[in-house]
Amino acid sequence: MTFRRKAMVALAGSTIALGGTVTVAVPAHAATARNGVCESGEFCLYYNSDQGGSVSDFTTSVSNYGTDPATCYVFKGTGAGKGLCVKNNAASVWNRTSKTVYVYYNSGYAGTKQSFATGVKGNLNSTLKNNDASHHIGAISGTVTGATVISRAKVWVDAGVPYSQTHYYQGYREDCSGYVSMAWGLAKPGTTTSAMPNYGKYITKSALRTGDVLLNSNVGSQGHVVIFQKWANTAHTSYWAYEESGSHGAVHRINPYPYYSGYGTFKPFHYSKLVS
């Protein structure tokens, strides 16, 4: 073999030796997203349980898988499910990224979630199997848990903070929306009921979780909002709530679902950065 031929063979290897003392590694091949192969650095969803059927591979977070066959994220790999939309069709995952990945029931990283640590292969639980809408790689910045929302709300109840649209406590207005703003961790002095829809999305009754709210988004005194803690009965006709009540101030009590009659229309609402 000639010297020229030997040089070409050496360059074809995974490392290059220089003077017998220094080795330079050839860069590893980067993962190719959306090619139907679950590669290192990717988060992968599978059509069947136990990483079976077609796979859909991702290198980034996706807030909405979509449902339109022309534009949705689909299963790319060979096997059962290939070409179908990923949303509400996945049964298992493989997390090959370097961060914990969270799969959500709703779009916009909302609703019930399930976490998968780095390297984990697993099946989606009974709530999320074929009910998946989004995933986030790593924790979402600025998130708040339902437990934290309730802990903050309890402070005002314990302090007996009265209702007021002109006074402030902890830098927040002492009205219903100021109270929820404080519990969610929004900017002081707090948003209003009419602007609150900008901070999340309306959800179904069955999707209500600790830290969500029942919202009447009308302007001023015509609007109201209360924090949902948990159901008070198995029939889900009443719930434990925290609220700044015009007649009682900060209070923790059982309310009828969705709220007392004569106070307008209330709908379940989820703050986009609530992760409970």
N, C-alpha and C positions, 0 to 999 in steps of 0.2 A: 504494500500500500504506500502510495506516495505521501509526502508531507502535506500536500494540498488536500488530499483525500482525508487524512487523519484529522486535519483542522476542521473540516466540514462535519465529521462524525462527532468531534468534541463539542461543537457548537449546538448540535442537535440534542444534547443531554439536558437534564434539568438544572445542572449547575455548570459554571465555566471556571476551570482552574487557571490561575494566573501565577506563573513562576513557582507553582507548587505550594504557595503559602496562603493565597486569598481565594475564596469562593464567592461568586456572585449568584444569588438565587434568581431564577427566571420567574416573573410574576405569575401567580396562580390565575387560572381562568375564572373570570367573574361570572356570577350567576346571571342567566338570561331570563328576565321576567317574562311571564306569559308564553312560555314555549312548551308547556305541558310536561315538564320534568321538574321534580322537586330537588333543587340544588342547594348547596351550602349557602346560607345567607338569606334564604327565602322562607316565607310562611305559606303553607300549602293546605288547601281544603280538598277533601275527597268526597266523592258522591256516595260511597258506601262506608259502613263502619270498618274499623280496623285497617284504615288506609287502603281501602279497596275501591275499585272502579276508577273513573276518570279523575284527574287531579287538576286543580287550578292554582297556579303558583304566583306569589306576589313578593315584591321587594319593598313595598311601601304600604302605609295604612290606607284603607279605603272606607269612606264614610257612607257610601250607598252602593251596593252591588248592582242595583237596577233590576227592573223586571221586563223591560222591552227587549225581545229577542234580537232586535237590530243593534242595540247599543249596550246591553248589559254585559257584565263580566261573566264569562262562560267557563265551563270545564273544558280544558284543552287537551288533556292526555287521552291515551287510548283507553277503552273499556266502557263500562256502563255509565251513562250520564253525559258522555261527550257531546258538547254543543249546547247543553242546557244551561240556563242561567244559574249562577251559584246561589243567588238569594233564595232562601227557604228550600234549598235542595242539598245542603252539605250534611254529612253524618260524622266525619272524623277529620283530624288535622295532624300535621307534623310541623312543629316549630323548629326550623333550622336557622333562625336568626339569633343574634346575641342578646336579645331582650325578651322579657315576658310579653306575650301577645294576648290581647283581650278580644273575645268574640262577643258581639252584642246582638240582642234580640231585635232591636230597632235600628233604623238608619240614624246617622248622626251620632254614633257611639252612645246610644241611649238604651234604657230599659235593662232587663236582666242581662248579666254578662258572665262569661266563664273564662278563666285565665289559664294559660299554658306556658310553663317555664321553658327556658332555653333547652332545646334538644328533645323536648317531650313529644311523644306520639300518643294521641288520645282520642277518645270518642266524645262527641258533643253530648251533653247531658239531655235528659228527657225534655227539658224546657226549650233548649236550643237546637236539638236535632231537627233538621228540615224547617227551622225557624230562625235562620241566621240572616242578618241584614247588613252588618258592617264589622270591621275589625280594626284594632289600633295596635301598632307595634310600639311597645313601651307605654308608660303611664302618660296620661294626658296632662299637660301643664295647667296648673290652676284649678284642678279638680277638687271637689269636696265630697265627703261621704255623708250618707244619711245620718250616721251616728253623730257626726260633727254638727250637722244642721240642728239636730235635736238638743245637743249639748249647749249650743249657743242660744237656742230659743228658751231653754230652761232658765238661763241667767236672768232674762227679763221677767219671767214669771216669779222667780224667787225674789227679785228686787221690787216687785210690784210696780213696774213701769206703767204709768197711766197713758191713756190714748190722747194724742195731740198731733195736729198737723203743723204746728208751729214750734214745738219744743223738740229737743234732741237728747238722745241718750247714747253714749259710746259713739257719738258723731253721726248717728242715724236719726231720721225723723221718727217720732213716736206714734206713727200710724201703721196701718196694716201692711202696706207695701214697704215702708221703711224697715219694719220688723223682719219681713221675709228677706229683704236685701241684706240685712245684717246677718241673718242665719245662713244665707247662701254665700256671703263674702263678697257681695257686689261693692262697687265704689260708693263711698259716702257722698251725700247723705241718704242715698238710696234712690231706686227708680220709682215709677208710679204704676198703678194697676193697668193703665191704658198702654204703657210702654213695655210691660212685662212680657207680652208675647214675643218680643224681639230676643229674649234670652233663652228660648227653648222651643218646645213644640207641644201641642195638645196630644194626649194619649187616651187610651181606652181605660175604662174603670178597672179592668182586670190587670192592667199594667202598672197600677199605682204601687209605689214603693216608698219606704221611709224617706222623707225629705222632699218628696213631690208636693204639689199644692193643688187646692181646688180654687180656681180663678174665675172671678167675674171681672172682665177687663174694661168695664165701662169707666168713663172719666170721672175723677173726683169722688165725691161722696156716693155716687151711684155705683161705684166699683168696690170690690172687696177681694181679699185673698187670705187663705188660711193654710197652714202647714199640715200635711198629712203625716201622722206618725205610724198608725197601724189600725187594722180593723178591730172594732169593739165587739163584733159578734160574727158568728159563722155565716149568717145570711148576707153579710156585707151591706147592711142597711144603715149602719152607723160606724163611726170611726173616732179614734182619739186624735185630737187636733191641738195645735198651738196657734194662737192668733192674738192680734191686737184688736180687741173688741171696743167699739165706741162706748159701750155701756159698762164694760168690766175691766178695760185695760188689758195688759198681757195676761192671758189665761190658758190653762191646760184643761181641756174638757172633752166630753163626748158630744159630737155633732151628728145630726142626721145626715145621711148622704143624699145629695151632694152638699146641701146646706139648708138652713131654715127657710121655709116658704116666705115669700114676700120680699126677698132680698135680691131678686134678679136671677139670672141663669149662671150657674157655676159649672165649669168643666175641669176634668183632671188635666194637669199640666206638668211637664217635666223640664227642669232646668238642664241645659245641654252639658254642663260641667259637673252634674251630680252623678257620682259613680256607684251609688248604693243599688 
